[in-house]
Amino acid sequence: MKKTPGEADTSKNLGGFPNEHDGANFVGTTARGDPIYYNESSKEQYTAEITENTDAPRWTDRRQLGDDEGLGDVLDGFEWDELTDYAKEHLPGMSAGGESQSDGN
């Protein structure tokens, strides 16, 4: 079962990772502790790491998504520990603050 996104303080960049790098947006940290990025224009998913004495992540894994895939598929592909506001904005029924939205019906 996938975890419900928690309240993450993205103003401090989850785990010290920048919210954007090389055109890719930080999605969040998986339950295994892997930081995941997504590049919407190239439709690529990246796993990242930051080594000592650097401020920018280094891609340790790259996956090209299919033509009919997108961020929703990235979000569905993992169990998450924390999600960024960027990712939360793309979850159906969730706001960037992690609150459920209703349609008022």
Beta strands, then each sheet from edge to edge (+ up, - down):
strand 1: 20-21
strand 2: 24-30
strand 3: 35-39
strand 4: 44-49
strand 5: 58-64
strand 6: 80-83
sheet 1: 1+ 2- 3+ 4- 5+
sheet 2: 1+ 2- 6+
end
